[in-house]
Amino acid sequence: MAEAATVPKEEHEETGAAAVRTGEPEREPAPAPGPRRRRTRRVLTALGVLAAVGGAAAAGVGLGDRGGSGGPSDGQLPPATAKVTRETLQDSQTVDGELGYGTSTTATGRAPGTVTRLPDTGERITRGEALYRVDDKPVVLLYGTVPAYRELRPGAEGRDVRQVERNLEALGHDGFTVDETYTEATAEAVRQWQEDLGLEETGTVRPERVVFAPAAVRVDALHTEQGATTAPGQKVLSYTATAQAVTVELDTADRRLAEPGAEVTVELPDGTRVDGTISDVTTEIEAGDGAADAEPTTTVKVLVALEGAEAQKAAASYVLASVDVSFTVGEREDVLTVPVAALVALPEGGFGVEVVEGDGTTAYVPVQTGLFAGGRVEISGDGITDGTTVGMPE
């Protein structure tokens, strides 16, 4: 005769409860009337679910012992309860950032000579001003995004020609058409500009005489000194934008937080909160620490521009400072939510909640889940309303 299987105590108790529900005789006398005992609620970790929705706060999803979904539970009240609430749910994350002036760009020498003037660190340089001087001749800042890479003279065509002509026009020179063709009229305007700078009036623009930047710059650091010799490729100085910005470094796993144009909130050291916009996102790979088995590290660098004069004014008290940056990657307004732990996995698949009625009865109701954030989850289902009571694990 086969040996009888050993049944753990909890399963034995559940078997007895099932026998009562199906009308089978109980093997043990019924307990004396008294307080309803609290059921054991097994917990299923919802790591897969949470990862799929962007990483909600760690929580368990209860797997209740019951019949089919939509029907009554096993007749025992859940260990704890919570209310369904209507609210705005935000999937957000706060990370450390560095308030400064954004990415630094290095200006290198383009011709040999002696450095005869350097600006001060923190000095603001605008269009048409000398960024520095070599052999007492200015290297001039002009606005644009195309770097100076060739000598421009009559007959040249391209975006860099239009860029130079726009700068000439902004500096008060005229008599030419702003287009992509370098004409004799353009050359005449260049000669007038060179006269203003005290340069030889050649009518051509040599790449070693200009530096292009998108807008005015702030001198961030000096890499040489007055009186030192310079040569092509040698660092002279570095510069940043003049408006303060925040730099954030994210792990690649958090790349989803950073979308160009997305709005963020920046909290300054004094607690002031200002608006910002993600202006640039780049991925940087750094080599290992030199060890043979060292692997490179990859980070996502995010540049946040502070929006508006009020934000710039609030940040002006700090040259460099640590700040908190809050990213919001998902938002659902006016939705019904419950704690993530209130979800139960249904036998037929999907999720439900255990609804607790006013008369003490309970039933499992299937629900559709939406956004997960801050330990709560958006739900919808038949009969689920603001204030509905649902079961929770201990």
C-alpha positions as CSV (number, residue, x, y, z in Angstrom):
1,M,0.0,0.0,0.0
2,A,1.4,3.4,-0.9
3,E,2.3,5.7,2.0
4,A,0.1,8.7,2.6
5,A,1.6,12.0,1.6
6,T,2.5,14.3,4.5
7,V,0.5,17.5,4.3
8,P,2.0,20.7,5.8
9,K,0.0,22.3,8.5
10,E,-1.1,25.3,6.5
11,E,-2.2,23.2,3.5
12,H,-4.0,20.9,5.9
13,E,-6.0,23.8,7.2
14,E,-6.8,25.0,3.7
15,T,-7.9,21.5,2.8
16,G,-10.3,21.5,5.7
17,A,-11.7,24.8,4.6
18,A,-12.2,23.5,1.1
19,A,-14.0,20.5,2.5
20,V,-16.5,22.7,4.3
21,R,-17.2,24.6,1.1
22,T,-17.8,21.5,-1.0
23,G,-20.0,19.8,1.7
24,E,-17.5,17.0,2.5
25,P,-17.4,15.9,6.2
26,E,-14.6,17.5,8.2
27,R,-11.9,15.3,9.7
28,E,-11.6,17.6,12.8
29,P,-14.2,19.2,15.1
30,A,-15.1,22.7,14.1
31,P,-13.3,25.3,16.3
32,A,-15.2,27.2,18.9
33,P,-16.7,30.5,17.8
34,G,-14.2,33.4,18.2
35,P,-12.3,36.0,16.2
36,R,-11.8,35.2,12.5
37,R,-8.3,33.9,12.0
38,R,-6.1,35.8,9.6
39,R,-5.3,34.0,6.5
40,T,-1.8,33.3,5.1
41,R,-1.2,35.3,2.0
42,R,1.7,34.1,-0.3
43,V,3.8,36.8,-1.9
44,L,4.9,36.7,-5.5
45,T,7.7,39.3,-6.2
46,A,6.7,41.4,-9.2
47,L,10.2,42.1,-10.5
48,G,9.3,41.3,-14.1
49,V,6.2,43.5,-14.1
50,L,8.1,46.4,-12.5
51,A,11.0,46.2,-14.9
52,A,8.6,46.3,-17.8
53,V,7.0,49.5,-16.6
54,G,10.3,51.3,-15.9
55,G,11.1,50.3,-12.4
56,A,8.5,51.1,-9.8
57,A,9.4,51.0,-6.2
58,A,10.1,47.5,-4.9
59,A,7.0,45.8,-3.8
60,G,5.2,42.4,-3.7
61,V,2.2,41.3,-5.6
62,G,0.0,39.1,-3.4
63,L,-1.2,35.8,-4.7
64,G,-4.3,35.0,-2.7
65,D,-5.7,31.5,-2.1
66,R,-9.2,31.6,-3.6
67,G,-11.5,30.3,-6.3
68,G,-11.9,31.9,-9.8
69,S,-11.6,35.6,-10.5
70,G,-14.7,37.6,-10.1
71,G,-16.0,35.2,-7.4
72,P,-15.9,35.2,-3.6
73,S,-12.6,34.7,-1.7
74,D,-12.2,31.9,0.8
75,G,-14.3,33.6,3.4
76,Q,-11.5,35.1,5.4
77,L,-10.8,38.8,5.6
78,P,-7.4,39.9,4.3
79,P,-4.7,40.7,6.8
80,A,-4.9,44.5,5.9
81,T,-6.7,46.8,3.6
82,A,-6.2,49.9,1.6
83,K,-8.4,52.4,-0.2
84,V,-8.6,53.0,-4.0
85,T,-7.7,56.7,-4.5
86,R,-8.1,59.0,-7.4
87,E,-4.9,61.1,-8.1
88,T,-2.3,62.2,-10.6
89,L,0.4,59.5,-10.8
90,Q,3.9,60.5,-11.8
91,D,6.8,58.2,-12.8
92,S,9.6,60.4,-11.6
93,Q,13.2,60.1,-10.4
94,T,15.5,62.6,-8.6
95,V,19.2,62.5,-9.2
96,D,22.3,64.6,-8.3
97,G,23.4,67.3,-10.7
98,E,26.1,69.9,-11.0
99,L,25.2,73.6,-11.5
100,G,27.7,75.4,-13.6
101,Y,27.9,76.7,-17.2
102,G,27.5,73.5,-19.1
103,T,30.0,71.8,-21.4
104,S,33.4,73.3,-21.8
105,T,35.0,73.8,-25.3
106,T,38.7,74.1,-25.9
107,A,40.2,76.7,-28.2
108,T,43.5,75.7,-29.8
109,G,46.1,77.7,-31.6
110,R,46.0,77.6,-35.4
111,A,49.3,79.4,-36.1
112,P,52.7,79.7,-34.4
113,G,53.5,82.8,-32.4
114,T,53.7,84.4,-29.0
115,V,50.6,84.8,-26.8
116,T,50.4,88.6,-26.1
117,R,47.0,88.8,-24.4
118,L,44.7,86.5,-22.6
119,P,41.3,87.2,-21.0
120,D,40.5,86.7,-17.4
121,T,38.8,83.6,-16.2
122,G,35.1,84.2,-16.0
123,E,35.3,87.1,-18.6
124,R,32.4,87.3,-21.1
125,I,33.4,87.6,-24.8
126,T,30.9,88.6,-27.4
127,R,30.8,88.7,-31.2
128,G,33.6,90.7,-32.8
129,E,35.8,90.8,-29.7
130,A,39.2,89.3,-29.4
131,L,39.2,85.9,-27.6
132,Y,43.0,86.2,-27.2
133,R,45.9,87.8,-29.2
134,V,48.9,86.2,-30.8
135,D,51.8,88.4,-31.9
136,D,49.5,91.3,-30.9
137,K,46.9,90.3,-33.6
138,P,43.4,89.3,-32.4
139,V,41.8,85.9,-32.7
140,V,38.2,87.1,-33.0
141,L,35.1,85.4,-31.8
142,L,32.3,85.1,-34.3
143,Y,28.9,83.3,-34.0
144,G,28.2,80.1,-35.8
145,T,28.3,76.3,-35.6
146,V,30.6,75.5,-38.6
147,P,34.2,75.6,-37.4
148,A,36.8,77.6,-39.4
149,Y,38.5,75.0,-41.6
150,R,39.6,76.9,-44.7
151,E,40.6,80.2,-46.1
152,L,37.6,82.1,-47.5
153,R,38.2,84.3,-50.6
154,P,36.1,85.4,-53.7
155,G,34.7,82.3,-55.4
156,A,34.3,80.2,-52.3
157,E,30.8,78.7,-51.7
158,G,29.3,77.0,-48.7
159,R,27.6,77.2,-45.3
160,D,30.7,78.8,-43.8
161,V,30.5,81.6,-46.3
162,R,26.9,82.4,-45.2
163,Q,28.1,82.2,-41.6
164,V,30.8,84.8,-42.1
165,E,28.5,87.1,-44.1
166,R,25.9,87.0,-41.3
167,N,28.5,88.0,-38.8
168,L,29.7,90.9,-41.0
169,E,26.1,92.1,-41.3
170,A,25.6,91.9,-37.5
171,L,28.8,93.9,-37.0
172,G,27.5,96.7,-39.2
173,H,29.1,95.9,-42.6
174,D,26.9,95.9,-45.7
175,G,27.1,96.1,-49.5
176,F,26.8,92.4,-50.1
177,T,24.1,89.7,-50.1
178,V,24.0,87.1,-47.3
179,D,24.1,83.8,-49.2
180,E,26.6,81.0,-49.7
181,T,28.7,82.7,-52.3
182,Y,31.8,84.8,-51.4
183,T,31.8,87.7,-53.9
184,E,34.0,90.7,-54.4
185,A,31.4,92.6,-52.4
186,T,31.9,90.2,-49.5
187,A,35.7,90.7,-49.8
188,E,35.2,94.5,-49.6
189,A,33.2,94.1,-46.4
190,V,35.9,91.9,-45.0
191,R,38.5,94.5,-45.7
192,Q,36.5,97.1,-43.8
193,W,36.2,94.7,-40.9
194,Q,40.0,94.0,-41.0
195,E,40.6,97.7,-40.9
196,D,38.5,98.1,-37.8
197,L,40.6,95.3,-36.1
198,G,44.0,96.7,-37.2
199,L,44.7,93.8,-39.4
200,E,46.2,93.7,-42.9
201,E,43.3,94.4,-45.3
202,T,43.5,91.3,-47.5
203,G,39.8,90.7,-48.1
204,T,40.2,87.0,-47.2
205,V,39.3,85.3,-43.9
206,R,42.0,83.0,-42.6
207,P,41.0,80.2,-40.2
208,E,43.6,81.1,-37.6
209,R,42.1,84.6,-37.2
210,V,38.6,83.5,-36.0
211,V,36.9,81.1,-33.6
212,F,33.2,80.3,-34.0
213,A,30.8,79.6,-31.1
214,P,27.0,79.5,-31.1
215,A,26.8,82.6,-29.0
216,A,28.7,84.7,-26.4
217,V,31.1,82.7,-24.3
218,R,32.4,82.7,-20.8
219,V,36.1,82.0,-20.3
220,D,36.3,78.9,-18.2
221,A,40.0,78.2,-17.9
222,L,43.4,79.2,-19.3
223,H,45.8,76.6,-20.6
224,T,48.7,78.8,-21.4
225,E,50.1,82.2,-20.1
226,Q,50.9,85.5,-21.6
227,G,54.3,85.5,-23.2
228,A,54.3,81.8,-23.9
229,T,54.7,80.5,-27.4
230,T,51.9,78.7,-29.1
231,A,51.7,76.4,-32.1
232,P,49.0,74.7,-34.2
233,G,47.0,72.3,-32.0
234,Q,48.2,73.7,-28.7
235,K,45.5,74.5,-26.1
236,V,45.1,78.2,-25.3
237,L,41.9,78.4,-23.3
238,S,38.5,76.8,-22.7
239,Y,35.1,78.4,-22.7
240,T,31.5,77.7,-21.9
241,A,28.1,79.3,-22.6
242,T,27.3,82.4,-20.5
243,A,24.0,81.1,-19.2
244,Q,24.1,78.8,-16.2
245,A,23.1,75.1,-16.8
246,V,23.1,71.8,-14.9
247,T,25.0,68.8,-15.9
248,V,23.8,65.3,-14.9
249,E,25.5,62.0,-15.3
250,L,23.2,59.0,-15.6
251,D,23.8,55.2,-15.7
252,T,22.9,53.7,-19.1
253,A,20.0,51.9,-17.3
254,D,18.4,55.3,-16.7
255,R,18.8,56.6,-20.3
256,R,15.0,56.6,-20.5
257,L,14.9,59.6,-18.2
258,A,16.7,61.9,-20.7
259,E,14.8,63.0,-23.8
260,P,15.9,66.2,-25.5
261,G,13.3,68.9,-25.0
262,A,11.8,67.2,-21.9
263,E,11.0,69.5,-18.9
264,V,12.7,68.9,-15.5
265,T,12.7,70.5,-12.1
266,V,15.9,71.7,-10.5
267,E,16.2,72.3,-6.7
268,L,18.9,74.7,-5.8
269,P,20.9,74.5,-2.5
270,D,18.6,77.0,-0.8
271,G,15.6,74.9,-1.7
272,T,14.4,77.1,-4.5
273,R,12.9,75.1,-7.4
274,V,13.2,76.3,-10.9
275,D,12.3,74.9,-14.3
276,G,14.7,73.4,-16.8
277,T,14.7,71.8,-20.2
278,I,17.0,69.0,-21.4
279,S,19.1,70.7,-24.1
280,D,21.6,67.9,-24.9
281,V,22.1,64.2,-24.3
282,T,25.4,62.5,-25.1
283,T,26.9,59.1,-24.3
284,E,30.5,59.0,-23.1
285,I,32.7,56.0,-22.8
286,E,35.7,56.2,-20.5
287,A,38.6,53.8,-20.6
288,G,39.3,51.5,-17.7
289,D,41.7,52.4,-14.8
290,G,44.7,51.0,-16.6
291,A,44.5,47.4,-15.3
292,A,44.7,44.7,-17.9
293,D,41.2,43.4,-17.2
294,A,39.6,46.9,-16.6
295,E,36.5,47.4,-18.6
296,P,35.4,50.8,-20.0
297,T,32.5,52.6,-18.3
298,T,29.6,54.2,-20.2
299,T,27.7,57.1,-18.8
300,V,24.9,59.3,-20.2
301,K,25.7,63.0,-19.8
302,V,22.6,65.3,-19.8
303,L,22.8,69.1,-20.1
304,V,19.8,71.0,-18.6
305,A,19.2,74.6,-19.5
306,L,17.6,76.8,-16.9
307,E,14.5,78.4,-18.3
308,G,13.8,82.1,-18.1
309,A,15.3,85.1,-16.4
310,E,13.9,84.2,-13.0
311,A,15.7,80.8,-13.0
312,Q,19.0,82.4,-14.1
313,K,18.6,85.0,-11.4
314,A,17.9,82.4,-8.7
315,A,21.0,80.4,-9.8
316,A,23.3,83.5,-10.1
317,S,24.4,83.2,-6.4
318,Y,26.2,80.0,-7.2
319,V,29.1,79.6,-9.5
320,L,29.3,75.8,-8.9
321,A,26.9,73.9,-6.7
322,S,25.3,70.5,-6.3
323,V,21.6,70.4,-7.1
324,D,18.8,67.9,-7.3
325,V,17.2,67.3,-10.7
326,S,13.8,65.7,-10.9
327,F,12.9,63.9,-14.2
328,T,9.3,62.9,-15.0
329,V,9.0,60.2,-17.7
330,G,5.3,59.4,-17.3
331,E,2.2,61.1,-15.9
332,R,-1.4,60.0,-15.7
333,E,-3.9,62.6,-14.4
334,D,-7.0,61.8,-12.4
335,V,-6.7,58.0,-12.4
336,L,-7.6,55.4,-9.8
337,T,-4.6,53.9,-8.0
338,V,-3.8,51.3,-5.3
339,P,-0.6,50.2,-3.6
340,V,1.3,47.8,-5.9
341,A,1.1,45.2,-3.1
342,A,-2.7,45.1,-3.5
343,L,-2.4,43.4,-6.8
344,V,-3.1,39.6,-6.9
345,A,-2.1,37.3,-9.7
346,L,-5.1,35.6,-11.2
347,P,-5.1,31.9,-12.1
348,E,-6.1,32.6,-15.7
349,G,-3.5,35.3,-16.1
350,G,-3.5,39.0,-15.5
351,F,-4.0,40.8,-12.2
352,G,-6.9,41.6,-9.9
353,V,-7.6,43.1,-6.5
354,E,-9.5,41.6,-3.5
355,V,-12.5,43.9,-2.9
356,V,-13.7,44.1,0.6
357,E,-17.4,44.9,0.9
358,G,-19.1,46.7,3.8
359,D,-20.8,43.5,5.0
360,G,-17.4,41.8,5.5
361,T,-17.5,39.7,2.3
362,T,-14.7,39.8,-0.2
363,A,-14.4,39.0,-3.9
364,Y,-11.6,39.0,-6.5
365,V,-12.1,41.5,-9.3
366,P,-9.9,41.5,-12.5
367,V,-8.2,44.8,-13.2
368,Q,-6.3,46.5,-16.0
369,T,-3.0,48.0,-14.8
370,G,-1.5,51.3,-16.2
371,L,1.4,53.4,-14.9
372,F,3.5,52.1,-12.0
373,A,5.1,54.9,-9.9
374,G,6.0,55.6,-6.3
375,G,4.8,52.3,-5.0
376,R,1.4,52.7,-6.5
377,V,-0.3,51.5,-9.7
378,E,-3.1,52.8,-11.9
379,I,-6.0,50.4,-12.2
380,S,-9.4,50.1,-13.8
381,G,-12.1,47.4,-13.5
382,D,-15.7,46.6,-13.0
383,G,-17.0,48.2,-9.8
384,I,-13.7,49.8,-8.9
385,T,-14.3,53.4,-7.8
386,D,-12.6,56.0,-5.6
387,G,-12.9,54.8,-2.0
388,T,-13.2,51.1,-2.8
389,T,-11.6,49.0,-0.1
390,V,-9.1,46.3,-1.3
391,G,-7.1,43.6,0.5
392,M,-3.4,44.0,1.3
393,P,-0.8,41.5,2.6
394,E,0.6,42.0,6.1
